[in-house]
Amino acid sequence: MTITYTPRGVCSQAFRIEVEDDVIRSVQVVGGCSGNLQGLSALLRGMRVEDAIQRLDGIRCGTKPTSCPDQLAQALKTAL
């Protein structure tokens, strides 16, 4: 399954997430903080969708009510 998601309230412009058998196979992010998002993508690879949601959901960026990790969790919720 491929999830294409447009995040809201963050610098990133788009997410493309490949999920197979409830496991994240790849994460590609357009825009945002390149180094941080490359690291996050590498850490998520091979992780179960539910585990990633549990770890990322609700993370905030400064005073913003959301963050790129939180928006990734929102995108992953569509895979459940």
mmCIF file of the N, C-alpha and C atoms, coordinates in Angstrom:
data_MODEL
# 
_entry.id   MODEL 
# 
loop_
_atom_site.group_PDB 
_atom_site.id 
_atom_site.type_symbol 
_atom_site.label_atom_id 
_atom_site.label_alt_id 
_atom_site.label_comp_id 
_atom_site.label_asym_id 
_atom_site.label_entity_id 
_atom_site.label_seq_id 
_atom_site.pdbx_PDB_ins_code 
_atom_site.Cartn_x 
_atom_site.Cartn_y 
_atom_site.Cartn_z 
_atom_site.occupancy 
_atom_site.B_iso_or_equiv 
_atom_site.pdbx_formal_charge 
_atom_site.auth_seq_id 
_atom_site.auth_comp_id 
_atom_site.auth_asym_id 
_atom_site.auth_atom_id 
_atom_site.pdbx_PDB_model_num 
ATOM 1   N N  . MET A 1 1  ? 0.839  -1.158 0.000  1.00 0.00 ? 1  MET A N  1 
ATOM 2   C CA . MET A 1 1  ? 0.000  0.000  0.000  1.00 0.00 ? 1  MET A CA 1 
ATOM 3   C C  . MET A 1 1  ? 0.894  1.234  0.000  1.00 0.00 ? 1  MET A C  1 
ATOM 4   N N  . THR A 1 2  ? 0.529  2.209  -0.806 1.00 0.00 ? 2  THR A N  1 
ATOM 5   C CA . THR A 1 2  ? 1.245  3.477  -0.827 1.00 0.00 ? 2  THR A CA 1 
ATOM 6   C C  . THR A 1 2  ? 0.336  4.560  -0.269 1.00 0.00 ? 2  THR A C  1 
ATOM 7   N N  . ILE A 1 3  ? 0.833  5.272  0.729  1.00 0.00 ? 3  ILE A N  1 
ATOM 8   C CA . ILE A 1 3  ? 0.095  6.385  1.317  1.00 0.00 ? 3  ILE A CA 1 
ATOM 9   C C  . ILE A 1 3  ? 0.708  7.665  0.781  1.00 0.00 ? 3  ILE A C  1 
ATOM 10  N N  . THR A 1 4  ? -0.106 8.490  0.158  1.00 0.00 ? 4  THR A N  1 
ATOM 11  C CA . THR A 1 4  ? 0.315  9.822  -0.261 1.00 0.00 ? 4  THR A CA 1 
ATOM 12  C C  . THR A 1 4  ? -0.474 10.797 0.597  1.00 0.00 ? 4  THR A C  1 
ATOM 13  N N  . TYR A 1 5  ? 0.242  11.663 1.302  1.00 0.00 ? 5  TYR A N  1 
ATOM 14  C CA . TYR A 1 5  ? -0.403 12.514 2.304  1.00 0.00 ? 5  TYR A CA 1 
ATOM 15  C C  . TYR A 1 5  ? 0.144  13.931 2.201  1.00 0.00 ? 5  TYR A C  1 
ATOM 16  N N  . THR A 1 6  ? -0.754 14.900 2.279  1.00 0.00 ? 6  THR A N  1 
ATOM 17  C CA . THR A 1 6  ? -0.361 16.307 2.317  1.00 0.00 ? 6  THR A CA 1 
ATOM 18  C C  . THR A 1 6  ? -0.451 16.785 3.764  1.00 0.00 ? 6  THR A C  1 
ATOM 19  N N  . PRO A 1 7  ? 0.694  17.019 4.402  1.00 0.00 ? 7  PRO A N  1 
ATOM 20  C CA . PRO A 1 7  ? 0.683  17.440 5.804  1.00 0.00 ? 7  PRO A CA 1 
ATOM 21  C C  . PRO A 1 7  ? 0.158  18.865 5.963  1.00 0.00 ? 7  PRO A C  1 
ATOM 22  N N  . ARG A 1 8  ? -0.342 19.151 7.149  1.00 0.00 ? 8  ARG A N  1 
ATOM 23  C CA . ARG A 1 8  ? -0.901 20.467 7.457  1.00 0.00 ? 8  ARG A CA 1 
ATOM 24  C C  . ARG A 1 8  ? -0.155 21.091 8.636  1.00 0.00 ? 8  ARG A C  1 
ATOM 25  N N  . GLY A 1 9  ? 0.146  22.378 8.519  1.00 0.00 ? 9  GLY A N  1 
ATOM 26  C CA . GLY A 1 9  ? 0.741  23.104 9.634  1.00 0.00 ? 9  GLY A CA 1 
ATOM 27  C C  . GLY A 1 9  ? 2.228  22.898 9.838  1.00 0.00 ? 9  GLY A C  1 
ATOM 28  N N  . VAL A 1 10 ? 2.913  22.322 8.844  1.00 0.00 ? 10 VAL A N  1 
ATOM 29  C CA . VAL A 1 10 ? 4.349  22.074 8.961  1.00 0.00 ? 10 VAL A CA 1 
ATOM 30  C C  . VAL A 1 10 ? 5.056  22.512 7.679  1.00 0.00 ? 10 VAL A C  1 
ATOM 31  N N  . CYS A 1 11 ? 6.369  22.490 7.696  1.00 0.00 ? 11 CYS A N  1 
ATOM 32  C CA . CYS A 1 11 ? 7.164  22.905 6.535  1.00 0.00 ? 11 CYS A CA 1 
ATOM 33  C C  . CYS A 1 11 ? 7.119  21.888 5.394  1.00 0.00 ? 11 CYS A C  1 
ATOM 34  N N  . SER A 1 12 ? 7.000  20.618 5.721  1.00 0.00 ? 12 SER A N  1 
ATOM 35  C CA . SER A 1 12 ? 6.961  19.579 4.692  1.00 0.00 ? 12 SER A CA 1 
ATOM 36  C C  . SER A 1 12 ? 5.730  19.761 3.814  1.00 0.00 ? 12 SER A C  1 
ATOM 37  N N  . GLN A 1 13 ? 5.888  19.400 2.539  1.00 0.00 ? 13 GLN A N  1 
ATOM 38  C CA . GLN A 1 13 ? 4.805  19.601 1.579  1.00 0.00 ? 13 GLN A CA 1 
ATOM 39  C C  . GLN A 1 13 ? 4.079  18.313 1.211  1.00 0.00 ? 13 GLN A C  1 
ATOM 40  N N  . ALA A 1 14 ? 4.755  17.172 1.312  1.00 0.00 ? 14 ALA A N  1 
ATOM 41  C CA . ALA A 1 14 ? 4.125  15.905 0.938  1.00 0.00 ? 14 ALA A CA 1 
ATOM 42  C C  . ALA A 1 14 ? 4.886  14.729 1.548  1.00 0.00 ? 14 ALA A C  1 
ATOM 43  N N  . PHE A 1 15 ? 4.137  13.662 1.840  1.00 0.00 ? 15 PHE A N  1 
ATOM 44  C CA . PHE A 1 15 ? 4.713  12.406 2.314  1.00 0.00 ? 15 PHE A CA 1 
ATOM 45  C C  . PHE A 1 15 ? 4.291  11.308 1.354  1.00 0.00 ? 15 PHE A C  1 
ATOM 46  N N  . ARG A 1 16 ? 5.202  10.380 1.118  1.00 0.00 ? 16 ARG A N  1 
ATOM 47  C CA . ARG A 1 16 ? 4.881  9.158  0.370  1.00 0.00 ? 16 ARG A CA 1 
ATOM 48  C C  . ARG A 1 16 ? 5.430  8.014  1.198  1.00 0.00 ? 16 ARG A C  1 
ATOM 49  N N  . ILE A 1 17 ? 4.525  7.175  1.681  1.00 0.00 ? 17 ILE A N  1 
ATOM 50  C CA . ILE A 1 17 ? 4.908  6.104  2.599  1.00 0.00 ? 17 ILE A CA 1 
ATOM 51  C C  . ILE A 1 17 ? 4.490  4.765  2.002  1.00 0.00 ? 17 ILE A C  1 
ATOM 52  N N  . GLU A 1 18 ? 5.433  3.847  1.931  1.00 0.00 ? 18 GLU A N  1 
ATOM 53  C CA . GLU A 1 18 ? 5.159  2.492  1.447  1.00 0.00 ? 18 GLU A CA 1 
ATOM 54  C C  . GLU A 1 18 ? 4.996  1.581  2.662  1.00 0.00 ? 18 GLU A C  1 
ATOM 55  N N  . VAL A 1 19 ? 3.851  0.900  2.732  1.00 0.00 ? 19 VAL A N  1 
ATOM 56  C CA . VAL A 1 19 ? 3.565  -0.019 3.834  1.00 0.00 ? 19 VAL A CA 1 
ATOM 57  C C  . VAL A 1 19 ? 3.237  -1.381 3.233  1.00 0.00 ? 19 VAL A C  1 
ATOM 58  N N  . GLU A 1 20 ? 3.852  -2.416 3.798  1.00 0.00 ? 20 GLU A N  1 
ATOM 59  C CA . GLU A 1 20 ? 3.588  -3.786 3.347  1.00 0.00 ? 20 GLU A CA 1 
ATOM 60  C C  . GLU A 1 20 ? 3.440  -4.679 4.570  1.00 0.00 ? 20 GLU A C  1 
ATOM 61  N N  . ASP A 1 21 ? 2.318  -5.384 4.662  1.00 0.00 ? 21 ASP A N  1 
ATOM 62  C CA . ASP A 1 21 ? 2.063  -6.285 5.795  1.00 0.00 ? 21 ASP A CA 1 
ATOM 63  C C  . ASP A 1 21 ? 2.227  -5.568 7.131  1.00 0.00 ? 21 ASP A C  1 
ATOM 64  N N  . ASP A 1 22 ? 1.674  -4.355 7.226  1.00 0.00 ? 22 ASP A N  1 
ATOM 65  C CA . ASP A 1 22 ? 1.694  -3.549 8.454  1.00 0.00 ? 22 ASP A CA 1 
ATOM 66  C C  . ASP A 1 22 ? 3.107  -3.109 8.870  1.00 0.00 ? 22 ASP A C  1 
ATOM 67  N N  . VAL A 1 23 ? 4.050  -3.135 7.935  1.00 0.00 ? 23 VAL A N  1 
ATOM 68  C CA . VAL A 1 23 ? 5.421  -2.699 8.213  1.00 0.00 ? 23 VAL A CA 1 
ATOM 69  C C  . VAL A 1 23 ? 5.784  -1.584 7.235  1.00 0.00 ? 23 VAL A C  1 
ATOM 70  N N  . ILE A 1 24 ? 6.393  -0.530 7.747  1.00 0.00 ? 24 ILE A N  1 
ATOM 71  C CA . ILE A 1 24 ? 6.809  0.600  6.916  1.00 0.00 ? 24 ILE A CA 1 
ATOM 72  C C  . ILE A 1 24 ? 8.038  0.187  6.126  1.00 0.00 ? 24 ILE A C  1 
ATOM 73  N N  . ARG A 1 25 ? 7.942  0.269  4.808  1.00 0.00 ? 25 ARG A N  1 
ATOM 74  C CA . ARG A 1 25 ? 9.053  -0.109 3.937  1.00 0.00 ? 25 ARG A CA 1 
ATOM 75  C C  . ARG A 1 25 ? 9.886  1.099  3.523  1.00 0.00 ? 25 ARG A C  1 
ATOM 76  N N  . SER A 1 26 ? 9.228  2.256  3.324  1.00 0.00 ? 26 SER A N  1 
ATOM 77  C CA . SER A 1 26 ? 9.980  3.468  2.976  1.00 0.00 ? 26 SER A CA 1 
ATOM 78  C C  . SER A 1 26 ? 9.135  4.688  3.280  1.00 0.00 ? 26 SER A C  1 
ATOM 79  N N  . VAL A 1 27 ? 9.832  5.799  3.527  1.00 0.00 ? 27 VAL A N  1 
ATOM 80  C CA . VAL A 1 27 ? 9.193  7.095  3.761  1.00 0.00 ? 27 VAL A CA 1 
ATOM 81  C C  . VAL A 1 27 ? 9.953  8.119  2.943  1.00 0.00 ? 27 VAL A C  1 
ATOM 82  N N  . GLN A 1 28 ? 9.234  8.852  2.106  1.00 0.00 ? 28 GLN A N  1 
ATOM 83  C CA . GLN A 1 28 ? 9.827  9.943  1.337  1.00 0.00 ? 28 GLN A CA 1 
ATOM 84  C C  . GLN A 1 28 ? 9.089  11.216 1.710  1.00 0.00 ? 28 GLN A C  1 
ATOM 85  N N  . VAL A 1 29 ? 9.845  12.281 1.955  1.00 0.00 ? 29 VAL A N  1 
ATOM 86  C CA . VAL A 1 29 ? 9.271  13.560 2.359  1.00 0.00 ? 29 VAL A CA 1 
ATOM 87  C C  . VAL A 1 29 ? 9.739  14.641 1.400  1.00 0.00 ? 29 VAL A C  1 
ATOM 88  N N  . VAL A 1 30 ? 8.805  15.465 0.953  1.00 0.00 ? 30 VAL A N  1 
ATOM 89  C CA . VAL A 1 30 ? 9.127  16.621 0.109  1.00 0.00 ? 30 VAL A CA 1 
ATOM 90  C C  . VAL A 1 30 ? 9.079  17.850 0.994  1.00 0.00 ? 30 VAL A C  1 
ATOM 91  N N  . GLY A 1 31 ? 10.163 18.613 1.009  1.00 0.00 ? 31 GLY A N  1 
ATOM 92  C CA . GLY A 1 31 ? 10.233 19.827 1.830  1.00 0.00 ? 31 GLY A CA 1 
ATOM 93  C C  . GLY A 1 31 ? 10.610 19.493 3.265  1.00 0.00 ? 31 GLY A C  1 
ATOM 94  N N  . GLY A 1 32 ? 10.644 20.511 4.091  1.00 0.00 ? 32 GLY A N  1 
ATOM 95  C CA . GLY A 1 32 ? 10.975 20.325 5.500  1.00 0.00 ? 32 GLY A CA 1 
ATOM 96  C C  . GLY A 1 32 ? 12.466 20.325 5.753  1.00 0.00 ? 32 GLY A C  1 
ATOM 97  N N  . CYS A 1 33 ? 12.849 19.940 6.946  1.00 0.00 ? 33 CYS A N  1 
ATOM 98  C CA . CYS A 1 33 ? 14.244 19.901 7.374  1.00 0.00 ? 33 CYS A CA 1 
ATOM 99  C C  . CYS A 1 33 ? 14.876 18.599 6.885  1.00 0.00 ? 33 CYS A C  1 
ATOM 100 N N  . SER A 1 34 ? 15.613 18.663 5.815  1.00 0.00 ? 34 SER A N  1 
ATOM 101 C CA . SER A 1 34 ? 16.100 17.486 5.106  1.00 0.00 ? 34 SER A CA 1 
ATOM 102 C C  . SER A 1 34 ? 16.807 16.476 6.000  1.00 0.00 ? 34 SER A C  1 
ATOM 103 N N  . GLY A 1 35 ? 17.786 16.917 6.761  1.00 0.00 ? 35 GLY A N  1 
ATOM 104 C CA . GLY A 1 35 ? 18.558 15.982 7.592  1.00 0.00 ? 35 GLY A CA 1 
ATOM 105 C C  . GLY A 1 35 ? 17.694 15.281 8.628  1.00 0.00 ? 35 GLY A C  1 
ATOM 106 N N  . ASN A 1 36 ? 16.864 16.045 9.326  1.00 0.00 ? 36 ASN A N  1 
ATOM 107 C CA . ASN A 1 36 ? 15.992 15.457 10.343 1.00 0.00 ? 36 ASN A CA 1 
ATOM 108 C C  . ASN A 1 36 ? 15.025 14.452 9.730  1.00 0.00 ? 36 ASN A C  1 
ATOM 109 N N  . LEU A 1 37 ? 14.448 14.809 8.593  1.00 0.00 ? 37 LEU A N  1 
ATOM 110 C CA . LEU A 1 37 ? 13.464 13.931 7.981  1.00 0.00 ? 37 LEU A CA 1 
ATOM 111 C C  . LEU A 1 37 ? 14.103 12.703 7.341  1.00 0.00 ? 37 LEU A C  1 
ATOM 112 N N  . GLN A 1 38 ? 15.328 12.818 6.860  1.00 0.00 ? 38 GLN A N  1 
ATOM 113 C CA . GLN A 1 38 ? 16.034 11.638 6.366  1.00 0.00 ? 38 GLN A CA 1 
ATOM 114 C C  . GLN A 1 38 ? 16.312 10.676 7.519  1.00 0.00 ? 38 GLN A C  1 
ATOM 115 N N  . GLY A 1 39 ? 16.705 11.242 8.645  1.00 0.00 ? 39 GLY A N  1 
ATOM 116 C CA . GLY A 1 39 ? 16.949 10.410 9.828  1.00 0.00 ? 39 GLY A CA 1 
ATOM 117 C C  . GLY A 1 39 ? 15.678 9.744  10.315 1.00 0.00 ? 39 GLY A C  1 
ATOM 118 N N  . LEU A 1 40 ? 14.597 10.492 10.373 1.00 0.00 ? 40 LEU A N  1 
ATOM 119 C CA . LEU A 1 40 ? 13.317 9.944  10.792 1.00 0.00 ? 40 LEU A CA 1 
ATOM 120 C C  . LEU A 1 40 ? 12.875 8.838  9.838  1.00 0.00 ? 40 LEU A C  1 
ATOM 121 N N  . SER A 1 41 ? 13.031 9.068  8.547  1.00 0.00 ? 41 SER A N  1 
ATOM 122 C CA . SER A 1 41 ? 12.665 8.064  7.544  1.00 0.00 ? 41 SER A CA 1 
ATOM 123 C C  . SER A 1 41 ? 13.464 6.777  7.743  1.00 0.00 ? 41 SER A C  1 
ATOM 124 N N  . ALA A 1 42 ? 14.758 6.912  8.006  1.00 0.00 ? 42 ALA A N  1 
ATOM 125 C CA . ALA A 1 42 ? 15.605 5.738  8.219  1.00 0.00 ? 42 ALA A CA 1 
ATOM 126 C C  . ALA A 1 42 ? 15.191 4.977  9.482  1.00 0.00 ? 42 ALA A C  1 
ATOM 127 N N  . LEU A 1 43 ? 14.822 5.701  10.527 1.00 0.00 ? 43 LEU A N  1 
ATOM 128 C CA . LEU A 1 43 ? 14.408 5.045  11.763 1.00 0.00 ? 43 LEU A CA 1 
ATOM 129 C C  . LEU A 1 43 ? 13.071 4.325  11.613 1.00 0.00 ? 43 LEU A C  1 
ATOM 130 N N  . LEU A 1 44 ? 12.179 4.871  10.791 1.00 0.00 ? 44 LEU A N  1 
ATOM 131 C CA . LEU A 1 44 ? 10.860 4.264  10.609 1.00 0.00 ? 44 LEU A CA 1 
ATOM 132 C C  . LEU A 1 44 ? 10.897 3.025  9.726  1.00 0.00 ? 44 LEU A C  1 
ATOM 133 N N  . ARG A 1 45 ? 11.866 2.928  8.844  1.00 0.00 ? 45 ARG A N  1 
ATOM 134 C CA . ARG A 1 45 ? 11.960 1.789  7.931  1.00 0.00 ? 45 ARG A CA 1 
ATOM 135 C C  . ARG A 1 45 ? 12.053 0.494  8.733  1.00 0.00 ? 45 ARG A C  1 
ATOM 136 N N  . GLY A 1 46 ? 11.124 -0.427 8.442  1.00 0.00 ? 46 GLY A N  1 
ATOM 137 C CA . GLY A 1 46 ? 11.090 -1.715 9.129  1.00 0.00 ? 46 GLY A CA 1 
ATOM 138 C C  . GLY A 1 46 ? 10.236 -1.730 10.390 1.00 0.00 ? 46 GLY A C  1 
ATOM 139 N N  . MET A 1 47 ? 9.706  -0.583 10.795 1.00 0.00 ? 47 MET A N  1 
ATOM 140 C CA . MET A 1 47 ? 8.898  -0.484 12.006 1.00 0.00 ? 47 MET A CA 1 
ATOM 141 C C  . MET A 1 47 ? 7.436  -0.800 11.693 1.00 0.00 ? 47 MET A C  1 
ATOM 142 N N  . ARG A 1 48 ? 6.756  -1.423 12.634 1.00 0.00 ? 48 ARG A N  1 
ATOM 143 C CA . ARG A 1 48 ? 5.327  -1.671 12.486 1.00 0.00 ? 48 ARG A CA 1 
ATOM 144 C C  . ARG A 1 48 ? 4.572  -0.341 12.528 1.00 0.00 ? 48 ARG A C  1 
ATOM 145 N N  . VAL A 1 49 ? 3.519  -0.248 11.729 1.00 0.00 ? 49 VAL A N  1 
ATOM 146 C CA . VAL A 1 49 ? 2.736  0.985  11.625 1.00 0.00 ? 49 VAL A CA 1 
ATOM 147 C C  . VAL A 1 49 ? 2.221  1.413  13.002 1.00 0.00 ? 49 VAL A C  1 
ATOM 148 N N  . GLU A 1 50 ? 1.659  0.491  13.766 1.00 0.00 ? 50 GLU A N  1 
ATOM 149 C CA . GLU A 1 50 ? 1.098  0.833  15.080 1.00 0.00 ? 50 GLU A CA 1 
ATOM 150 C C  . GLU A 1 50 ? 2.161  1.387  16.025 1.00 0.00 ? 50 GLU A C  1 
ATOM 151 N N  . ASP A 1 51 ? 3.358  0.806  15.978 1.00 0.00 ? 51 ASP A N  1 
ATOM 152 C CA . ASP A 1 51 ? 4.443  1.277  16.838 1.00 0.00 ? 51 ASP A CA 1 
ATOM 153 C C  . ASP A 1 51 ? 4.860  2.692  16.461 1.00 0.00 ? 51 ASP A C  1 
ATOM 154 N N  . ALA A 1 52 ? 4.943  2.962  15.164 1.00 0.00 ? 52 ALA A N  1 
ATOM 155 C CA . ALA A 1 52 ? 5.329  4.300  14.708 1.00 0.00 ? 52 ALA A CA 1 
ATOM 156 C C  . ALA A 1 52 ? 4.288  5.329  15.120 1.00 0.00 ? 52 ALA A C  1 
ATOM 157 N N  . ILE A 1 53 ? 3.013  5.001  14.960 1.00 0.00 ? 53 ILE A N  1 
ATOM 158 C CA . ILE A 1 53 ? 1.951  5.930  15.354 1.00 0.00 ? 53 ILE A CA 1 
ATOM 159 C C  . ILE A 1 53 ? 2.060  6.229  16.842 1.00 0.00 ? 53 ILE A C  1 
ATOM 160 N N  . GLN A 1 54 ? 2.226  5.199  17.637 1.00 0.00 ? 54 GLN A N  1 
ATOM 161 C CA . GLN A 1 54 ? 2.312  5.363  19.090 1.00 0.00 ? 54 GLN A CA 1 
ATOM 162 C C  . GLN A 1 54 ? 3.470  6.287  19.487 1.00 0.00 ? 54 GLN A C  1 
ATOM 163 N N  . ARG A 1 55 ? 4.593  6.182  18.794 1.00 0.00 ? 55 ARG A N  1 
ATOM 164 C CA . ARG A 1 55 ? 5.771  6.990  19.138 1.00 0.00 ? 55 ARG A CA 1 
ATOM 165 C C  . ARG A 1 55 ? 5.694  8.425  18.624 1.00 0.00 ? 55 ARG A C  1 
ATOM 166 N N  . LEU A 1 56 ? 5.034  8.652  17.483 1.00 0.00 ? 56 LEU A N  1 
ATOM 167 C CA . LEU A 1 56 ? 5.067  9.954  16.821 1.00 0.00 ? 56 LEU A CA 1 
ATOM 168 C C  . LEU A 1 56 ? 3.861  10.834 17.104 1.00 0.00 ? 56 LEU A C  1 
ATOM 169 N N  . ASP A 1 57 ? 2.722  10.219 17.375 1.00 0.00 ? 57 ASP A N  1 
ATOM 170 C CA . ASP A 1 57 ? 1.475  10.962 17.539 1.00 0.00 ? 57 ASP A CA 1 
ATOM 171 C C  . ASP A 1 57 ? 1.564  11.973 18.686 1.00 0.00 ? 57 ASP A C  1 
ATOM 172 N N  . GLY A 1 58 ? 1.210  13.206 18.394 1.00 0.00 ? 58 GLY A N  1 
ATOM 173 C CA . GLY A 1 58 ? 1.161  14.246 19.421 1.00 0.00 ? 58 GLY A CA 1 
ATOM 174 C C  . GLY A 1 58 ? 2.437  15.052 19.603 1.00 0.00 ? 58 GLY A C  1 
ATOM 175 N N  . ILE A 1 59 ? 3.510  14.711 18.895 1.00 0.00 ? 59 ILE A N  1 
ATOM 176 C CA . ILE A 1 59 ? 4.749  15.482 19.009 1.00 0.00 ? 59 ILE A CA 1 
ATOM 177 C C  . ILE A 1 59 ? 4.520  16.870 18.409 1.00 0.00 ? 59 ILE A C  1 
ATOM 178 N N  . ARG A 1 60 ? 4.972  17.885 19.105 1.00 0.00 ? 60 ARG A N  1 
ATOM 179 C CA . ARG A 1 60 ? 4.802  19.266 18.652 1.00 0.00 ? 60 ARG A CA 1 
ATOM 180 C C  . ARG A 1 60 ? 6.132  19.850 18.210 1.00 0.00 ? 60 ARG A C  1 
ATOM 181 N N  . CYS A 1 61 ? 6.062  20.866 17.350 1.00 0.00 ? 61 CYS A N  1 
ATOM 182 C CA . CYS A 1 61 ? 7.247  21.581 16.891 1.00 0.00 ? 61 CYS A CA 1 
ATOM 183 C C  . CYS A 1 61 ? 7.163  22.992 17.464 1.00 0.00 ? 61 CYS A C  1 
ATOM 184 N N  . GLY A 1 62 ? 7.963  23.255 18.493 1.00 0.00 ? 62 GLY A N  1 
ATOM 185 C CA . GLY A 1 62 ? 7.927  24.572 19.136 1.00 0.00 ? 62 GLY A CA 1 
ATOM 186 C C  . GLY A 1 62 ? 6.528  24.875 19.655 1.00 0.00 ? 62 GLY A C  1 
ATOM 187 N N  . THR A 1 63 ? 5.989  26.004 19.252 1.00 0.00 ? 63 THR A N  1 
ATOM 188 C CA . THR A 1 63 ? 4.648  26.390 19.701 1.00 0.00 ? 63 THR A CA 1 
ATOM 189 C C  . THR A 1 63 ? 3.551  25.909 18.752 1.00 0.00 ? 63 THR A C  1 
ATOM 190 N N  . LYS A 1 64 ? 3.936  25.256 17.659 1.00 0.00 ? 64 LYS A N  1 
ATOM 191 C CA . LYS A 1 64 ? 2.932  24.725 16.724 1.00 0.00 ? 64 LYS A CA 1 
ATOM 192 C C  . LYS A 1 64 ? 2.189  23.553 17.379 1.00 0.00 ? 64 LYS A C  1 
ATOM 193 N N  . PRO A 1 65 ? 0.925  23.372 17.047 1.00 0.00 ? 65 PRO A N  1 
ATOM 194 C CA . PRO A 1 65 ? 0.170  22.253 17.629 1.00 0.00 ? 65 PRO A CA 1 
ATOM 195 C C  . PRO A 1 65 ? 0.495  20.905 17.000 1.00 0.00 ? 65 PRO A C  1 
ATOM 196 N N  . THR A 1 66 ? 1.382  20.880 16.002 1.00 0.00 ? 66 THR A N  1 
ATOM 197 C CA . THR A 1 66 ? 1.747  19.652 15.312 1.00 0.00 ? 66 THR A CA 1 
ATOM 198 C C  . THR A 1 66 ? 3.221  19.711 14.917 1.00 0.00 ? 66 THR A C  1 
ATOM 199 N N  . SER A 1 67 ? 3.694  18.677 14.240 1.00 0.00 ? 67 SER A N  1 
ATOM 200 C CA . SER A 1 67 ? 5.080  18.601 13.765 1.00 0.00 ? 67 SER A CA 1 
ATOM 201 C C  . SER A 1 67 ? 5.108  17.629 12.597 1.00 0.00 ? 67 SER A C  1 
ATOM 202 N N  . CYS A 1 68 ? 6.245  17.530 11.939 1.00 0.00 ? 68 CYS A N  1 
ATOM 203 C CA . CYS A 1 68 ? 6.374  16.538 10.865 1.00 0.00 ? 68 CYS A CA 1 
ATOM 204 C C  . CYS A 1 68 ? 6.185  15.118 11.400 1.00 0.00 ? 68 CYS A C  1 
ATOM 205 N N  . PRO A 1 69 ? 6.780  14.757 12.555 1.00 0.00 ? 69 PRO A N  1 
ATOM 206 C CA . PRO A 1 69 ? 6.516  13.420 13.089 1.00 0.00 ? 69 PRO A CA 1 
ATOM 207 C C  . PRO A 1 69 ? 5.028  13.191 13.390 1.00 0.00 ? 69 PRO A C  1 
ATOM 208 N N  . ASP A 1 70 ? 4.363  14.170 13.961 1.00 0.00 ? 70 ASP A N  1 
ATOM 209 C CA . ASP A 1 70 ? 2.929  14.049 14.236 1.00 0.00 ? 70 ASP A CA 1 
ATOM 210 C C  . ASP A 1 70 ? 2.142  13.888 12.944 1.00 0.00 ? 70 ASP A C  1 
ATOM 211 N N  . GLN A 1 71 ? 2.501  14.645 11.922 1.00 0.00 ? 71 GLN A N  1 
ATOM 212 C CA . GLN A 1 71 ? 1.812  14.533 10.642 1.00 0.00 ? 71 GLN A CA 1 
ATOM 213 C C  . GLN A 1 71 ? 2.078  13.177 9.985  1.00 0.00 ? 71 GLN A C  1 
ATOM 214 N N  . LEU A 1 72 ? 3.274  12.625 10.182 1.00 0.00 ? 72 LEU A N  1 
ATOM 215 C CA . LEU A 1 72 ? 3.543  11.267 9.701  1.00 0.00 ? 72 LEU A CA 1 
ATOM 216 C C  . LEU A 1 72 ? 2.628  10.264 10.408 1.00 0.00 ? 72 LEU A C  1 
ATOM 217 N N  . ALA A 1 73 ? 2.417  10.457 11.709 1.00 0.00 ? 73 ALA A N  1 
ATOM 218 C CA . ALA A 1 73 ? 1.493  9.589  12.445 1.00 0.00 ? 73 ALA A CA 1 
ATOM 219 C C  . ALA A 1 73 ? 0.083  9.692  11.866 1.00 0.00 ? 73 ALA A C  1 
ATOM 220 N N  . GLN A 1 74 ? -0.343 10.914 11.553 1.00 0.00 ? 74 GLN A N  1 
ATOM 221 C CA . GLN A 1 74 ? -1.678 11.099 10.971 1.00 0.00 ? 74 GLN A CA 1 
ATOM 222 C C  . GLN A 1 74 ? -1.773 10.373 9.630  1.00 0.00 ? 74 GLN A C  1 
ATOM 223 N N  . ALA A 1 75 ? -0.719 10.457 8.831  1.00 0.00 ? 75 ALA A N  1 
ATOM 224 C CA . ALA A 1 75 ? -0.704 9.770  7.538  1.00 0.00 ? 75 ALA A CA 1 
ATOM 225 C C  . ALA A 1 75 ? -0.770 8.251  7.743  1.00 0.00 ? 75 ALA A C  1 
ATOM 226 N N  . LEU A 1 76 ? -0.011 7.741  8.709  1.00 0.00 ? 76 LEU A N  1 
ATOM 227 C CA . LEU A 1 76 ? 0.016  6.302  8.950  1.00 0.00 ? 76 LEU A CA 1 
ATOM 228 C C  . LEU A 1 76 ? -1.324 5.770  9.464  1.00 0.00 ? 76 LEU A C  1 
ATOM 229 N N  . LYS A 1 77 ? -2.078 6.603  10.146 1.00 0.00 ? 77 LYS A N  1 
ATOM 230 C CA . LYS A 1 77 ? -3.391 6.175  10.654 1.00 0.00 ? 77 LYS A CA 1 
ATOM 231 C C  . LYS A 1 77 ? -4.309 5.783  9.500  1.00 0.00 ? 77 LYS A C  1 
ATOM 232 N N  . THR A 1 78 ? -4.078 6.323  8.315  1.00 0.00 ? 78 THR A N  1 
ATOM 233 C CA . THR A 1 78 ? -4.912 5.958  7.166  1.00 0.00 ? 78 THR A CA 1 
ATOM 234 C C  . THR A 1 78 ? -4.637 4.522  6.713  1.00 0.00 ? 78 THR A C  1 
ATOM 235 N N  . ALA A 1 79 ? -3.513 3.939  7.150  1.00 0.00 ? 79 ALA A N  1 
ATOM 236 C CA . ALA A 1 79 ? -3.169 2.568  6.765  1.00 0.00 ? 79 ALA A CA 1 
ATOM 237 C C  . ALA A 1 79 ? -3.858 1.532  7.656  1.00 0.00 ? 79 ALA A C  1 
ATOM 238 N N  . LEU A 1 80 ? -4.415 1.977  8.764  1.00 0.00 ? 80 LEU A N  1 
ATOM 239 C CA . LEU A 1 80 ? -5.048 1.020  9.691  1.00 0.00 ? 80 LEU A CA 1 
ATOM 240 C C  . LEU A 1 80 ? -6.434 0.635  9.254  1.00 0.00 ? 80 LEU A C  1 
# 
